[in-house]
Amino acid sequence: MSDLGLLHHFLGIEVYQDKSGIFICLRRYAENILKKFSMYGCKTFDIPVVVNEKLKKEDSGKLVDESLSISLVGSLFYLKATRSELMFDVGLLSRFMSKPTHSHLGAAKTVLRYIMGTLEHKIIFEKNAKIEFKGYCDSDWARSVDDMKSTSGYVFSLVLGVISWCSKKQDTIAQSSAEVEYFTAGLVTQ
């Protein structure tokens, strides 16, 4: 057995360690995705999805290459390993991988523009930070136009680093926003 020193890379995940703590990111991977889809150096976007944009499976738009959509969404799936804020958007895009249209591709490019502007984002575990466990949950109400189902999500952090997150389409159709929030609370406590 030999000591190889501090961990720097693991399955493409970059790990930086110093006296102040540990930092985890996928910056190089994100740059490679942007280059692969000709979006490196593109105009940035402040949020990963257009607010109040409701995508649907049958939107009568012109179809785009399905393999392009599958490749793009698959690449984003791995990126969310260190970028919890992308969980909802990548899950949403994955619903439209078969028969993708220009509007679906446009939504995916919005995510890429957001990534371009946030390449420096990382998970931080500070050494001397106060130990706090926090959890947040939220949901949208009937955002899915195709089946009127809601999506629930949660995120848990320890100190300043995110340790668990989830975004999931609910199995049932809620009749009110209160019912959606009740379902979400149930998801969080499982």
C-alpha positions as CSV (number, residue, x, y, z in Angstrom):
1,M,0.0,0.0,0.0
2,S,1.3,3.4,-0.8
3,D,0.2,6.9,0.1
4,L,-0.8,8.8,-3.0
5,G,-1.4,12.1,-1.2
6,L,-4.6,14.2,-1.1
7,L,-7.5,13.3,-3.4
8,H,-7.6,15.6,-6.5
9,H,-10.0,13.7,-8.9
10,F,-12.6,11.0,-8.5
11,L,-14.7,9.8,-11.4
12,G,-14.2,13.2,-13.0
13,I,-15.2,15.1,-9.9
14,E,-12.6,17.7,-8.9
15,V,-11.7,17.8,-5.3
16,Y,-9.7,20.7,-3.7
17,Q,-8.5,20.5,-0.2
18,D,-6.7,23.1,1.9
19,K,-6.6,24.4,5.5
20,S,-10.0,26.0,5.2
21,G,-11.9,22.9,4.0
22,I,-12.9,20.7,1.0
23,F,-14.3,22.0,-2.3
24,I,-16.0,19.7,-4.8
25,C,-16.9,20.6,-8.4
26,L,-17.3,19.4,-12.0
27,R,-15.9,22.6,-13.7
28,R,-13.9,20.8,-16.4
29,Y,-16.8,18.5,-17.2
30,A,-19.1,21.5,-17.5
31,E,-16.7,23.2,-19.8
32,N,-16.5,20.0,-21.9
33,I,-20.3,19.9,-22.2
34,L,-20.4,23.5,-23.3
35,K,-17.8,22.9,-25.9
36,K,-19.4,19.7,-27.1
37,F,-22.7,21.5,-27.8
38,S,-21.0,24.6,-29.2
39,M,-22.1,26.8,-26.3
40,Y,-18.8,27.6,-24.7
41,G,-18.5,31.4,-24.4
42,C,-22.2,31.9,-25.0
43,K,-24.3,34.6,-23.5
44,T,-25.1,33.7,-19.9
45,F,-28.5,33.4,-18.2
46,D,-29.2,34.1,-14.5
47,I,-31.5,31.1,-13.8
48,P,-31.5,27.6,-15.3
49,V,-35.0,27.7,-16.7
50,V,-37.3,30.4,-18.1
51,V,-39.8,31.4,-15.5
52,N,-43.4,30.3,-16.2
53,E,-42.4,28.4,-19.3
54,K,-44.5,25.3,-19.5
55,L,-43.2,22.6,-21.8
56,K,-45.4,19.9,-23.2
57,K,-44.7,16.7,-25.1
58,E,-46.9,17.6,-28.1
59,D,-46.1,21.2,-28.9
60,S,-46.4,21.1,-32.7
61,G,-42.9,22.5,-33.1
62,K,-40.3,21.2,-35.5
63,L,-38.6,18.0,-34.4
64,V,-34.9,18.1,-33.7
65,D,-32.4,15.2,-33.7
66,E,-33.4,12.8,-30.9
67,S,-29.8,11.6,-30.4
68,L,-28.7,15.2,-29.7
69,S,-31.4,15.6,-27.0
70,I,-30.5,12.3,-25.4
71,S,-26.8,13.2,-25.4
72,L,-27.4,16.7,-24.0
73,V,-29.7,15.6,-21.2
74,G,-27.5,12.6,-20.3
75,S,-24.5,14.9,-20.0
76,L,-26.5,17.2,-17.7
77,F,-27.5,14.2,-15.5
78,Y,-23.9,13.6,-14.5
79,L,-23.3,17.3,-13.9
80,K,-26.1,17.5,-11.3
81,A,-24.0,15.2,-9.1
82,T,-22.4,18.4,-7.8
83,R,-25.0,21.0,-8.9
84,S,-28.2,20.4,-6.9
85,E,-29.8,23.5,-8.4
86,L,-30.0,21.7,-11.8
87,M,-32.0,18.7,-10.4
88,F,-35.4,20.1,-11.3
89,D,-34.5,21.4,-14.7
90,V,-32.7,18.2,-15.8
91,G,-35.6,16.1,-14.6
92,L,-38.0,18.3,-16.6
93,L,-35.9,18.1,-19.8
94,S,-35.6,14.3,-19.4
95,R,-39.4,14.0,-19.9
96,F,-39.0,15.3,-23.5
97,M,-36.1,13.2,-24.8
98,S,-38.3,11.2,-27.3
99,K,-39.6,13.4,-30.1
100,P,-37.8,16.6,-28.9
101,T,-38.8,19.9,-30.6
102,H,-37.1,23.2,-30.9
103,S,-38.8,24.5,-27.7
104,H,-37.3,21.6,-25.8
105,L,-33.9,22.2,-27.2
106,G,-34.2,25.9,-26.4
107,A,-35.0,25.1,-22.8
108,A,-31.9,22.8,-22.7
109,K,-29.8,25.6,-24.2
110,T,-31.1,27.9,-21.4
111,V,-29.7,25.5,-18.9
112,L,-26.3,25.5,-20.8
113,R,-26.3,29.3,-20.7
114,Y,-26.9,29.2,-16.9
115,I,-24.0,26.7,-16.6
116,M,-21.7,29.0,-18.6
117,G,-22.4,31.8,-16.1
118,T,-21.9,29.6,-13.0
119,L,-18.8,27.5,-13.9
120,E,-17.3,28.4,-10.5
121,H,-20.1,26.9,-8.4
122,K,-19.0,24.2,-6.1
123,I,-19.9,22.3,-3.0
124,I,-18.0,23.7,0.0
125,F,-17.3,21.9,3.3
126,E,-15.6,24.5,5.5
127,K,-13.4,23.1,8.3
128,N,-14.2,25.6,11.0
129,A,-17.9,26.3,10.1
130,K,-20.6,26.0,12.6
131,I,-22.2,22.5,12.3
132,E,-25.8,23.1,11.2
133,F,-28.2,20.7,9.4
134,K,-30.8,22.4,7.3
135,G,-33.5,21.2,5.0
136,Y,-35.7,22.9,2.4
137,C,-38.6,21.6,0.4
138,D,-40.9,23.1,-2.3
139,S,-43.2,22.1,-5.1
140,D,-44.8,23.5,-8.1
141,W,-48.6,23.1,-8.6
142,A,-49.7,21.3,-11.7
143,R,-46.8,22.6,-13.8
144,S,-46.9,19.5,-16.1
145,V,-49.2,20.5,-18.9
146,D,-49.4,16.9,-20.2
147,D,-50.8,15.2,-17.0
148,M,-51.4,18.1,-14.5
149,K,-49.0,16.5,-12.0
150,S,-46.8,18.5,-9.7
151,T,-43.1,18.2,-9.0
152,S,-41.7,18.1,-5.5
153,G,-38.2,18.8,-4.4
154,Y,-36.0,19.0,-1.4
155,V,-32.4,19.8,-0.4
156,F,-30.5,19.1,2.8
157,S,-27.2,20.7,3.8
158,L,-24.7,20.0,6.5
159,V,-22.5,23.0,7.4
160,L,-22.5,24.8,4.0
161,G,-22.3,21.7,1.8
162,V,-25.3,20.1,0.2
163,I,-25.5,16.4,1.1
164,S,-28.8,15.3,-0.3
165,W,-31.3,16.5,-2.9
166,C,-34.2,15.2,-4.9
167,S,-36.7,16.4,-7.5
168,K,-39.6,14.1,-8.3
169,K,-42.8,14.2,-10.2
170,Q,-45.7,13.3,-7.9
171,D,-47.6,10.1,-8.5
172,T,-51.0,11.7,-7.9
173,I,-52.8,14.8,-9.1
174,A,-53.2,17.4,-6.3
175,Q,-56.5,19.3,-6.1
176,S,-54.9,22.3,-4.3
177,S,-51.6,23.9,-3.6
178,A,-52.0,22.9,0.1
179,E,-52.3,19.3,-1.0
180,V,-49.2,19.6,-3.1
181,E,-47.2,20.9,-0.2
182,Y,-48.5,18.1,2.0
183,F,-47.3,15.5,-0.5
184,T,-43.9,17.3,-0.6
185,A,-43.6,17.2,3.1
186,G,-44.3,13.4,2.9
187,L,-41.5,13.0,0.4
188,V,-39.1,14.8,2.5
189,T,-39.8,12.7,5.6
190,Q,-39.5,9.3,3.9
